[in-house]
Amino acid sequence: MDNIQRAIFEDFGMGYVKFGHSELMGRVVGLLLCHTEPISVDEICQELNVTKTPITQICRRLEELNLTRRIRVKGHRKHFFQITPDPFLQASINMSRLYEDNLQVAENHLHPLLEKYKAATADEKEKLKIVCERLIRMREFNLRLIKFHQQFISDWRTAQTNLPTIEDYSEKLGIHAA
């Protein structure tokens, strides 16, 4: 493992913390991004200098999130893991699911709360009005986020066919072959 790869692991670790995940989970994702072949839990532990229990749990969670795939390697009994083809798209899809969950919370409570508001006395209505307005905002906000994400995901799938090549980026950055 070279210094660039080590820096990727560490930066992914810090990035995942910003999204509310563990640093170690981010480091595992960074490690898997840098590996072109499937890697075993033991190898992950060795490269990150971490015990097996947290790595096994993280690999299982990353698999549940569809960010990694468990791979069988012929001649080995161990499980190997590999990053999915587009973990960034999958992370966005996962985020959309959180917005859908938030929308469901608003929708589950908004209707009964509005019925309660309609039947309430003037004093009760004043208190219920604030909560109803908040749930309406929550619902409308998440509806827009979901719509935005659906459009973004569609645009990204289309854009992937025209992404710049390594040569394009190298030229753009003024990096020439030796």
C-alpha positions in Angstrom: 0.0 0.0 0.0 1.5 3.4 -1.0 1.1 6.8 0.5 -1.6 7.9 -1.9 -3.8 4.9 -1.1 -3.2 5.5 2.7 -4.3 9.1 2.2 -7.4 7.9 0.4 -8.3 5.6 3.3 -7.8 8.3 5.8 -9.8 10.9 3.8 -12.7 8.6 3.3 -12.6 7.9 7.0 -12.9 11.5 7.9 -15.6 12.0 5.2 -17.7 9.3 6.6 -17.6 10.8 10.0 -19.1 14.0 8.5 -22.0 11.9 7.2 -22.6 10.4 10.7 -20.9 7.0 10.0 -17.8 5.6 11.7 -14.4 6.6 10.6 -13.5 3.0 10.3 -16.4 2.4 7.9 -15.1 5.2 5.7 -11.6 3.7 5.8 -12.9 0.3 4.7 -14.7 2.0 1.7 -11.6 3.8 0.8 -9.6 0.6 1.0 -12.0 -1.2 -1.2 -12.0 1.6 -3.7 -8.3 1.2 -4.1 -8.4 -2.6 -4.6 -9.1 -3.8 -8.0 -9.5 -7.4 -6.8 -11.8 -8.8 -4.0 -10.1 -8.6 -0.6 -10.8 -10.8 2.5 -11.8 -9.6 5.9 -8.4 -10.7 7.2 -6.6 -8.7 4.5 -8.7 -5.6 5.4 -7.9 -6.1 9.0 -4.2 -6.3 8.2 -4.1 -3.3 5.9 -6.0 -1.1 8.4 -4.4 -2.6 11.5 -7.8 -3.4 13.1 -9.3 -6.4 14.7 -11.7 -8.7 12.9 -15.0 -8.1 14.8 -15.6 -4.5 13.7 -14.4 -5.2 10.2 -16.8 -8.1 9.9 -19.7 -5.9 11.1 -18.8 -3.0 8.8 -18.5 -5.3 5.8 -21.9 -6.8 6.6 -23.4 -3.3 6.9 -21.7 -2.1 3.6 -23.2 -5.1 1.9 -26.7 -4.2 3.3 -26.2 -0.7 1.9 -25.3 -2.2 -1.5 -21.9 -0.4 -1.4 -20.0 -3.7 -1.4 -20.5 -7.2 -2.7 -19.5 -10.4 -1.1 -17.5 -12.5 -3.5 -16.6 -16.2 -3.5 -13.1 -16.8 -4.6 -12.5 -20.3 -6.0 -10.3 -22.4 -3.7 -10.9 -20.2 -0.6 -13.5 -20.7 2.1 -13.2 -17.1 3.3 -15.5 -14.3 2.1 -14.0 -11.6 0.0 -15.4 -8.2 -0.6 -15.4 -5.8 -3.5 -16.7 -2.3 -3.9 -19.8 -2.1 -6.2 -19.4 -0.7 -9.7 -20.9 2.7 -8.7 -20.9 3.2 -4.9 -21.5 6.9 -5.3 -24.7 6.3 -7.1 -25.7 3.7 -4.5 -25.0 6.2 -1.7 -27.3 8.7 -3.3 -30.0 6.0 -3.7 -29.5 5.2 0.0 -29.9 8.9 0.8 -33.1 9.0 -1.2 -34.5 6.2 0.9 -33.9 8.3 4.0 -35.9 11.1 2.4 -38.7 8.6 1.7 -38.6 7.4 5.3 -38.9 11.1 6.4 -41.8 11.6 4.0 -43.5 8.5 5.5 -43.2 9.9 9.0 -44.8 13.1 8.0 -47.6 11.4 6.1 -48.3 8.9 8.9 -48.9 11.6 11.4 -50.2 14.5 9.3 -53.7 13.2 8.5 -54.6 12.2 12.1 -53.2 15.5 13.4 -55.2 17.5 10.8 -58.4 15.7 11.9 -57.5 16.5 15.5 -56.9 20.1 14.5 -60.3 20.4 12.8 -62.1 19.1 15.9 -60.1 21.2 18.4 -61.2 24.2 20.3 -59.6 27.6 19.5 -56.9 27.3 22.2 -56.0 23.7 21.2 -55.9 24.7 17.5 -53.3 27.4 18.2 -50.9 24.7 19.6 -51.8 22.1 17.0 -51.4 24.6 14.2 -47.6 24.9 14.7 -47.1 21.1 14.7 -49.4 20.7 11.6 -47.4 23.4 9.8 -44.1 21.7 10.7 -45.4 18.3 9.4 -46.7 20.0 6.2 -43.2 21.6 5.7 -41.5 18.2 6.4 -43.8 16.5 3.9 -43.3 19.1 1.2 -39.6 19.4 1.7 -39.0 15.7 1.4 -41.3 15.4 -1.6 -39.0 17.9 -3.3 -35.9 16.2 -2.2 -37.1 12.9 -3.5 -38.0 14.5 -6.9 -34.6 16.2 -7.0 -32.8 12.9 -6.2 -34.8 11.0 -8.8 -33.9 13.5 -11.4 -30.2 13.6 -10.3 -30.0 9.8 -10.4 -31.5 9.7 -13.9 -29.1 12.5 -15.0 -26.1 10.7 -13.5 -27.0 7.4 -15.2 -27.1 9.3 -18.5 -23.9 11.3 -17.8 -21.9 8.2 -17.1 -21.6 7.3 -20.8 -19.8 10.6 -21.5 -17.5 11.0 -18.5 -14.0 12.3 -19.2 -11.3 9.6 -19.7 -8.1 9.4 -17.8 -6.3 10.9 -20.8 -8.8 13.8 -20.8 -8.2 14.5 -17.2 -4.4 14.2 -17.5 -4.4 16.6 -20.4 -6.7 19.0 -18.6 -4.4 19.0 -15.6 -1.3 19.3 -17.8 0.1 15.8 -16.8 2.0 14.2 -19.7 3.5 10.7 -19.9 7.2 10.4 -19.2 
